[in-house]
C-alpha cells in the first residue's frame, strides 16, 4: 500500500506505520495527548491518566507487554506502540555533547 509521496503505509490495527525518509513512523497522535487539566499537562494515553513517562518506566523496570496490558486493561497494543513512537519522535533530533571539565 502506498501513501502520500510514495511512502509505504502498513496498517497496524487503527495505527499506521509509514516509511518516510527511509524510516518507520507510527502516527501516535490518535493515542497520545496533553491536557493541562490532566497530570499538569504531561503527555498521556488518550482516555486515561497513564502518562507516557509512567508506561516507559514500567518497561524500564522489566515489565513485559503482557504484564502492562493485563494490569491496565484500558490500554491496547496499539496505544503501547504509540507510547514508544512518541518517545522515539521526541528523541529523534536529540544530540548529546560531552563537556570538558576543568580539573
N, C-alpha and C positions, 0 to 999 in steps of 0.2 A: 504494500500500500504506500502511496507517495503523497506527501503533504506539500505545503507551500514551499517554493524554491527548490523542489526536487528532494526534499528531506524525506527519509523513510520514516513512516509512522507505524508503530507496533501497538495494537490495543492491549491494555493491561487492566482488565475489568473496566471501570469507568475512567481510569487514568490512561494517559498515553505517554509513551516514550518516543522521542524523536531524535534522529541523528542529524544534528546541525553542526557544521564546522568539525565533522569527524567524531563528535562525542555524543553520548546519550544524555538526554534530559527528560525528566518527568515534569509534567505540569502540576506542581504542588498547590497551586492557588485555590483549587476546589477543596482542599483538605486542611490547609493551614491559614490562620488569620490572626490578626491582632486587634484587640479592642481595649481601650484604656480602662473600661469597667471590669475587665476580666484579667486577674493576676497582674494588675498595673500595666497592662499592655504587652505582656510577654507573648510571643507567638505560641498559639495553642492549636491543638487539633480541633477543627470546627465542630461545634456541638458538644464540646467537653471543656473541662477545666484542666486538661492534661497538657502541660507545656512541652514544647519541643525539647527543651533542656532536660526536663524530668525523664522523658522517654529515652533520650540518648544516654542519660546517666544509668538507667536500668540496664541497657545493653552493655555499657562500660563496666557495670558491676557483675556481668556474666549471665544476665538473664537471656533466655532464648526467645525467639519469636513466639513459640508456642506458650511459654510462660506469660509473656506480656499479654497476648491475646486472651488467654484464659483468665488472667487477673483483671483485665479491663475489657469486658465483653462489648463495650460500645466501639472499640477500635476495630478496624478492618485491616487485612494485609495491605491494601492499597494506601490506607492512612499511614501505616508504618513506613512504606516506601516513600511517601510524601515527606515524612519527617527527615529521612536521610537525604532526599533530593533538596529539601530546603536548606539543610546544613551544608551540603556539598556546594550549592549555589552561593551561599554566603561565604564560603572559604575559597571559592574559585580564584579570585583575584588577590587573595591574601599573600603577603610576602613577609618572610621572617629575615631579619638582619641581625648579624652578630655584631654586638657593640664592643669595642675595645675598652677595657677597663684600665684606668690609670693607676697601676700599682707600683 
